[in-house]
């Protein structure tokens, strides 16, 4: 009769305290990595914090003063209409200015900041060497930029209220949300584009001159889109700025719009933001793990 086979594998080796500490220390970064990245980005913004404050408060103040007390005095024909008839020009243009401000933030935070993280300062590579995952790096970047958008949009909404440039005061609570959605709808595809670049060969300047500027001028910002030549209408149709502006005017003073049209505007903004985000995250993961 054969002897019984022992199932004992011997005493367990002693645990390494240093290894245990390293594993424990990696749990929080792996779980909350996106927030750590967002915190880093927000701290980095302090180096140009005065610029953020001035652009977030000074720029809307100058626009509203220039339009409300300047340009509007030269307009004899109303361009905006609500349920009760014509609205002041500053009320017509205020939602577009708020949306433009958040889109401007997107052009700043999702271009050179991304190139700096990948190439110039290589911060993203350092983060990637930690327990923080590539997807969390992209998420943290978006969270930090979104926080700046919220600040700018909220400041704009407050000034719009102060200038009595909103048809319904309660709309000031909704307009910042539309502004942030517009910023993300433009910013997420831009983030994906920026993350795909190996170097800056003038692409960001081209985006500013040939994408953002035409979009700002020809998306119904200062006058209704249907007053432009028909061959320029497509700029508004593909522009998140126009879709968000139209929704902003609906919320602000009840600009005439069917439910189907309003839902279409909203769907376009959500689709751009979501689709751009999926693509941007995929590029971050592929590039940092490649």
C-alpha positions in Angstrom: 0.0 0.0 0.0 1.5 3.3 -1.1 2.3 6.0 1.4 -0.1 8.9 1.5 1.0 11.9 -0.5 1.5 15.0 1.7 -0.4 18.1 0.6 1.7 20.4 2.8 3.6 23.0 0.9 5.7 24.1 3.8 5.6 27.3 5.8 4.5 30.5 4.0 7.3 32.9 3.4 7.2 36.1 5.4 5.4 39.1 3.8 7.6 41.9 2.6 6.4 45.1 4.4 7.8 47.3 1.7 5.8 45.4 -1.0 2.7 45.6 1.1 3.1 49.3 1.6 3.6 49.8 -2.2 0.5 47.8 -3.0 -1.6 49.7 -0.5 -0.2 53.0 -1.7 -1.3 52.2 -5.3 -4.9 51.5 -4.4 -6.0 55.2 -4.0 -4.3 56.5 -7.1 -5.7 53.6 -9.2 -9.2 54.3 -7.8 -9.1 58.1 -7.8 -6.5 58.7 -10.4 -8.6 61.0 -12.6 -9.2 63.4 -9.6 -5.4 63.5 -8.8 -4.8 64.4 -12.4 -7.5 67.1 -12.3 -6.0 68.5 -9.1 -2.5 68.6 -10.7 -4.0 70.5 -13.7 -5.9 72.9 -11.5 -2.7 73.6 -9.5 -0.9 74.2 -12.8 -3.5 76.7 -13.8 -2.5 78.9 -10.8 0.6 80.0 -12.9 -1.8 81.8 -15.2 -4.6 82.3 -12.8 -4.8 86.0 -13.3 -5.3 85.4 -17.0 -8.2 83.1 -16.2 -9.8 85.6 -13.9 -9.4 88.5 -16.4 -10.7 86.4 -19.3 -13.5 85.0 -17.2 -14.7 88.4 -15.9 -13.0 91.2 -17.9 -13.8 89.8 -21.3 -17.6 89.4 -20.8 -17.7 92.8 -19.1 -16.1 94.5 -22.1 -18.3 92.6 -24.6 -21.5 93.4 -22.7 -20.5 97.1 -22.3 -19.4 97.4 -25.9 -22.6 95.7 -27.2 -25.1 96.9 -24.7 -24.0 100.5 -24.6 -22.3 100.7 -28.0 -23.3 98.6 -30.9 -26.9 98.3 -29.9 -27.4 102.0 -30.2 -26.7 101.8 -33.9 -29.2 99.1 -34.7 -32.6 100.3 -35.8 -34.1 96.9 -36.7 -34.5 94.2 -34.0 -32.9 90.9 -34.8 -34.2 88.8 -31.9 -37.8 87.9 -31.1 -39.5 86.3 -28.2 -43.1 85.4 -27.4 -43.9 89.0 -26.6 -42.1 90.5 -29.7 -38.7 92.0 -30.3 -36.0 91.7 -27.6 -33.0 94.1 -27.0 -30.0 93.3 -29.0 -27.9 92.7 -25.9 -30.4 90.0 -24.8 -30.2 88.4 -28.2 -26.4 88.3 -28.2 -25.7 87.4 -24.6 -26.2 83.6 -24.8 -23.9 83.5 -27.8 -21.2 85.3 -25.9 -21.5 83.0 -22.9 -21.2 79.9 -25.2 -18.3 81.5 -27.1 -16.4 82.0 -23.8 -16.5 78.3 -22.9 -15.6 77.2 -26.4 -12.6 79.6 -26.1 -11.5 77.8 -22.9 -11.6 74.5 -24.9 -9.3 75.9 -27.5 -6.8 76.8 -24.8 -7.0 73.8 -22.5 -7.2 71.1 -25.2 -4.4 72.2 -27.5 -1.0 73.4 -26.1 -1.7 71.9 -22.7 -2.0 68.5 -24.4 1.1 69.0 -26.4 3.0 70.0 -23.3 1.9 66.9 -21.5 3.0 64.6 -24.2 6.1 66.3 -25.6 7.4 69.5 -24.1 7.1 68.7 -20.3 6.1 65.0 -20.8 4.0 65.2 -17.6 1.6 62.6 -19.0 4.4 60.0 -19.3 5.3 60.6 -15.7 1.7 60.1 -14.6 1.6 57.0 -16.7 4.5 55.5 -14.9 2.5 55.7 -11.7 -0.6 53.6 -10.9 -2.7 56.2 -12.7 -4.2 54.7 -15.9 -4.0 56.4 -19.3 -7.8 56.8 -19.4 -7.7 58.5 -16.1 -5.2 61.0 -17.4 -7.5 62.0 -20.2 -10.5 62.1 -17.7 -8.6 64.3 -15.3 -7.6 66.7 -18.0 -11.3 67.1 -19.0 -12.4 67.5 -15.4 -9.9 70.4 -14.9 -10.9 72.1 -18.1 -14.6 71.6 -17.3 -14.0 73.3 -13.9 -12.6 76.3 -15.7 -15.5 76.3 -18.1 -17.9 76.3 -15.1 -16.1 79.3 -13.6 -16.2 81.3 -16.9 -19.8 80.4 -17.7 -21.0 81.2 -14.1 -19.2 84.6 -14.2 -20.8 85.4 -17.6 -24.2 84.4 -16.3 -23.8 86.7 -13.3 -22.8 89.6 -15.5 -25.7 88.9 -17.9 -28.0 89.2 -14.9 -26.3 92.4 -13.8 -26.8 93.9 -17.3 -30.4 92.8 -17.4 -29.4 90.9 -20.6 -31.6 87.9 -20.0 -35.3 87.6 -20.7 -36.0 85.2 -17.9 -33.7 85.6 -14.8 -34.1 81.9 -13.9 -32.4 81.1 -17.2 -29.1 82.2 -15.7 -29.1 78.9 -13.8 -29.3 76.9 -17.1 -27.1 79.0 -19.4 -23.9 77.9 -17.7 -24.8 74.2 -18.3 -25.4 74.9 -22.0 -22.1 76.7 -22.1 -20.2 73.8 -20.6 -21.9 71.4 -22.9 -20.9 73.5 -25.9 -17.3 73.7 -24.6 -17.1 69.9 -24.4 -18.8 69.4 -27.7 -16.1 71.5 -29.4 -13.3 70.5 -27.0 -13.6 66.7 -27.0 -12.9 66.3 -30.8 -10.2 68.9 -30.4 -8.7 66.9 -27.5 -8.6 63.8 -29.7 -6.9 65.8 -32.5 -4.3 67.3 -30.2 -3.5 63.9 -28.6 -2.9 62.4 -32.0 -0.2 65.0 -32.9 3.5 64.2 -32.3 4.6 67.9 -32.6 3.1 71.3 -33.2 3.7 72.3 -36.8 1.2 75.2 -36.8 -1.8 73.0 -36.5 -3.1 74.8 -33.4 -2.8 78.2 -35.0 -4.7 76.8 -38.0 -7.5 75.6 -35.7 -7.7 79.1 -34.2 -7.7 80.9 -37.5 -9.6 78.6 -39.8 -12.0 76.8 -37.4 -12.7 78.8 -34.3 -12.7 82.3 -35.8 -15.1 81.5 -38.7 -17.3 79.5 -36.3 -17.4 82.6 -34.0 -18.2 85.0 -36.8 -20.6 82.9 -38.9 -22.6 80.8 -36.3 -25.3 83.3 -35.6 -23.4 84.9 -32.8 -24.1 88.6 -33.6 -27.0 88.1 -36.1 -29.4 85.3 -37.0 -27.9 82.6 -39.2 -30.6 82.9 -41.8 -29.4 86.5 -42.6 -26.2 85.1 -44.0 -25.8 83.9 -47.6 -27.1 80.3 -48.0 -23.6 79.1 -48.9 -22.4 80.1 -45.4 -25.1 78.3 -43.5 -23.2 75.1 -43.3 -20.7 76.7 -40.9 -23.5 77.1 -38.4 -25.0 73.6 -39.0 -21.7 71.9 -38.1 -20.8 74.3 -35.3 -21.5 73.4 -31.6 -21.5 77.1 -30.9 -24.6 77.7 -33.1 -26.5 74.7 -31.7 -25.8 75.8 -28.1 -26.5 79.5 -28.9 -29.9 78.6 -30.3 -30.7 76.6 -27.2 -29.5 79.5 -25.0 -31.8 81.9 -26.8 -34.7 79.5 -26.3 -33.9 79.3 -22.5 -33.1 83.0 -22.1 -36.1 84.7 -23.8 -38.2 82.0 -25.4 -36.9 82.3 -29.0 -39.4 80.5 -31.3 -38.3 76.9 -31.8 -40.1 73.6 -32.1 -39.5 70.8 -29.7 -38.0 68.7 -32.5 -35.5 71.4 -33.3 -34.5 71.9 -29.7 -34.0 68.2 -29.3 -31.9 68.1 -32.5 -29.7 70.9 -31.2 -29.2 69.0 -27.9 -28.5 65.7 -29.6 -25.8 67.2 -31.8 -24.0 68.7 -28.8 -24.2 65.4 -26.8 -23.1 63.4 -29.8 -20.1 65.6 -30.5 -19.0 65.6 -26.8 -19.5 61.8 -26.3 -18.0 60.8 -29.7 -15.0 63.1 -29.2 -14.5 61.8 -25.7 -14.5 58.1 -26.7 -12.0 58.9 -29.5 -9.8 61.0 -27.3 -9.6 58.4 -24.5 -8.8 55.7 -27.1 -5.9 57.8 -28.4 -4.6 58.5 -24.9 -4.6 54.8 -24.0 -3.1 53.8 -27.3 -0.3 56.3 -27.2 0.6 55.9 -23.5 0.6 52.1 -23.6 2.1 51.8 -27.1 
